[in-house]
Amino acid sequence: MKILFLYPSTDSQVGFNYGVAHMAAILKKAGHRVGFWQLCDEIEPLPTEEQFVQRIASESPDLLAFSVVTNQWAYTQTLAAWARPRFAIPFVVGGVHTLSNAEKVLKTGLFDYAFRGECENAFLEFVNRRQRGESVESVPNLACIRDGQVRINPVGSLPELTKLPLKNYESMDFQRLIDAKNGWVGLMASRGCPFSCTYCFNHVMVEAYKKDLQCSFQGLHYIRRFSVGQMIEEIEYLRKNYRNIRMFIFDDDLFTFDKAYVKEFCAAYRKVTQIPFVVNAHVGFFDDQCARDLAAANCRIVKFGVESGSPEIRRTILNRHMTNESIVEAIAAVHRHGMHSSVFVIIGFPHEGREDVFDTIRLLGQAKPGRFRWTYFFPFPGTRAHQISVAGGFVNLEKMERLKNFTDESCLEFGPEHNFLLKKIGLIMPWFVNAYSDVPTADFYQGKTEEILQMDEAEWRQAAPHLREQDAEYSRRFCEQGLSHYAIKYNRFMGVISDYFLRDT
């Protein structure tokens, strides 16, 4: 059979679909043919309806398979509606969005089947049965409509990562993806996370699997790893077959969870390459020894999920139990070993007030990470954070349906005053962090942020379109004077300390 995977990722960062890459490898190993199309305006212009239909016709698939995250669901429905009347083939949808929304997805009438969870094994079984003309209704992880009723099958066991074949990069036009990401190549050494943060899909996944498989978290074996040997083999394959790789970025939820694995990997990595790499860490699973091992292997950046500088918001809304002191110390450990730190922060949580937002800014100013990426909170359906948001009456459903990302605006409503504050900070957060830090330019940015906070709606509408241009100009001036500061760099929602980006140029 020929399967064409469609991966919509519009108006967002260029990403790599690890799950589809593994499924493509499994399907090809079983003798099936695979096509892949990532619809991302950062790679190429999005197609018109006619272009979309023509591309599918030229691929001539036996099965059309969409991989979808929640923010791309609206666009996915548009694509499926374009294609549905023209192709008499099964339409299948999977990805994170279907885990909690399979019934709603199927009731649109646009899809014949939906898959929930990690589906490498289940999807192969589905395709094989289809090819043999057998019934697919009992396939694990599958949801479909029969006799007017939605039928959702229990999930099967999670895939054992060490038994998965090397990802199929050829089907994904991987060199173009490398070039679109300026040489940054994503890898994943593990799946799963030990935490149950309310805004993340991990707890939704865990609860679904525990329920269907009737087991405990320990029995689920949710946290799994590829062997160090598999990872080194993949890295050597990529270096041999693709050009211009400048950085490997490990997208594991928590790369540093197992310190023994980190030590083994780092020792093996530095024997085969000096290409720098990036990892995700957690302040509770990071110390000087871990930092030392990573630095020795040429780790360049260590990333931490901080989310909020307010301990109260972290505890009551996010289920993230860490102290501001531990966050500051983890960042300092990265810097002591000559690496660059990066943190993720979010504004616009349900029940978050003005001081909570400024707690986040103050923490960044105190910890002084090498860079920080900020977004607005987005309540993914099925998560506990979504339940909290709905129960508090914060969700603007119209905004939530149309937002393709969570970097440009919030879909929560807090009232005019707080909405306005979030809009201001969300556009130019590095100025606020500068103002609350000890950088030599702090006084200048204090004046600028006070001006912004005093603006009314009319003044803001006039000033806002020019602030990022002003940020670049102020940064240029301070760089010439050798004055440290944060500025917007690399993308519109990242603040980077000038000490780093001056070395990086």
Secondary structure, 3 states (H helix, E strand, C coil): CEEEEEEECCCCCCCCCHHHHHHHHHHHHCCCEEEEEEECCCCCCCCCHHHHHHHHHHHCCCEEEEECCHHHHHHHHHHHHHHHHHCCCCEEEECCCHHHHHHHHHHCCCCCEEECCCCHHHHHHHHHHHHHCCCCCCCCCEEEEECCEEEECCCCCCCCHHHCCCCCCHHHCHHHHHHHCCCEEEECCEECCCCCCCCCCHHHHHHHHHHHHCCCHHHHCCCEECCHHHHHHHHHHHHHHCCCCCEEEECCCCCCCCHHHHHHHHHHHHHHCCCCEEEEECHHHCCHHHHHHHHHCCEEEEEEEEECCCHHHHHHHHCCCCCHHHHHHHHHHHHHCCCEEEEEEEECCCCCCHHHHHHHHHHHHHHCCCEEEEEECCCCCCCHHHHHHHHCCCECHHHHHHCCCCCCCCCECCCHHHHHHHHHHHHHHHHHHHHCCCCCCHHHHHHHHHHHHHCCHHHHHHHHHHHHHHHHHHHHHHHHHCCCCEEECCCCCEEEEHHHHHHHC
